[in-house]
Amino acid sequence: MKERYSVDVVCERYGITARTLHYYEEIGLLHDVPRTEGGHRYYDERIVQQLEQIIRLKEVLGISLQEVKVIMELESKLEQIRGAYRQESSAEEKTKFLDQGAAELQRFIDQIDSRLDKLNQLRQGFQQRLDRVNGLKSEAGQEG
């Protein structure tokens, strides 16, 4: 039998609230959360892995839940393509699936590059301001 975790165990383990778990399910970040015959949610390894990915993306990268959802949808789409590729026997069809996967990955890389460009512009603006502050400090130190 697969391991099952209650809402309380998952909340304590990951430092989140039950409402957060339910919200992640409501907005489609957690898919197909199993329920007992009585209708209570429980969390198996598949759901726990989804949750860990959400938390990692949100906290480590500091991205929004909408952005987390986009990444998880991409991962799901790539998994579907991977499964279809493995089932296909013709080289032509395999190439078609590889092209689909490559296009999805390139689209996402382009989005990342765009975001990095914007972050670099923001950083340059703050660096210029810091340079001005340090310049003013230097001038003030020479006057005193």
C-alpha positions, 0 to 999 in steps of 0.5 A: 500500500502506498504511503498516505499523509493527512492534511495535518502531517503535510502542513506540519512537514512543510510549514504551510496551512491547510488553507494553502493546500486547499488553495493550491488545489483550487487553482490547479497547482495540485492535481487529482488530490485523492480523497478517502471514502468519507471525502477527506483529502489525503496526500500520497507521494505523487501529491507530496512531490507536486507540493515540494516542487511548488514550494521550491519554485515559489520560495527558492526562485521567488516567483508567483503562483501563476508563474509556478503554474506555468512551469508545472503546466510545461512540465506536464506537457513535456511529460505527455510528449515524452510518453507519446514519444516512447510509445511511437515506433516510426522515426517520423512520428518520434521526430514530430514529438521531439520537435514539439518538445523542443518548441515548448522548451525554446518558448520557455527559455525565451520567456526566461531570457526576457525576464533576465533582460528586465532584471538586468535593466533593473539591476543596472538602474540600482547600480547607477544609483548606488554609484551616485550615492558612493560618489556623493559620499566621497565628495562629502568626505573630501569636504569635511 
